[in-house]
Amino acid sequence: MGNLAIGAHVGGDDPIAGASALGLDHIQIFLADPQGWKNSVFPHPDGAQGLKASAEKANIDIYVHARYIINVATTNNKVRIPSRKLLQTDVDAAASVGAKAVIVHGGHVTEGDDPEVGIANWVKALTQLDMKVPVYIENTAGGKHSMARRLDSIKALWGAVGDTGVGFCLDTCHAHAGGIDMGNVAETILAITGRIDLVHCNDSRDTFDSGADRHANLGQGLVGMEEIFHCLKTANAPIVLETPFDGVAADLAVLRQAL
């Protein structure tokens, strides 16, 4: 279990200072409004280079979460084409701060669309993408037509994109809410993708297969802690907490004791 470095999603004007105070190995940040289409914003007084230098000095790695609004799978041209451009924008911004990777949600098609079209759209997006830093597709919690919620969808998507160099981010809350058996979730995903590059370690406020993406602090939700710990140990990948921030210090203590 040599890869179990622990970090958290952080905000603020100087996320490196906050990460240092918590003793994090790495951070995850947004480099723009996650629901907006505007240009990148770097959370440091000296911009991208200042953030990169600060992280290097503190020996803290950076992961960037792409914007939630990105949906490269959709058949809607007015969303798909801008989404491709925005993913490239987020990748370029991540490269400028020396990020380890960019995490992006799997997206979805709409009712009546052939999921194969969504898969083909993903392939085209990745073919066109200048992947200056690695990109990890994240499993999602809800939606009947999501590209990365159900195991059959993940398998179909990965069968098409798995050789493009893209990685996989496993979110424990999303898996639980998305209806994936948590007892052996990491083994199941590894059997499909052959890799788990990052784990978003979150409890869930909602019931199994609810489709609701609402994170909870560890032990405060409805995912069994032993199942979470087993997942983390099996995945053997860097960990990012995306739990409510006022409880992150306690979550870190729980993980450090368990792992």
Buried (B, 14 or more C-beta within 10 A) or exposed (E): EEEBEBBBBBEEEBBBEBBBEBEBBBBBBBBBEEEEBEEBEBBBEEBBEBBBBBBEEBEBBBBBBBBBBBBBBBBEEEBBEBBBEBBBBBBBBBBBBBBBBBBBBBBBBEEEBEBEEBBEBBBEBBEEBEBBBBBBBBBBBBBEBBBBBBBEBBBBBBEBBBEBEBBBBBBBBBBBBBBBEBEBBBEBBBEBBEBBBBBBBBBBBBEBBBBBBBBBBBBBBBBBEEBBBBBBEBBBBBBBBBBBBEBBEBBBEBBEEEE
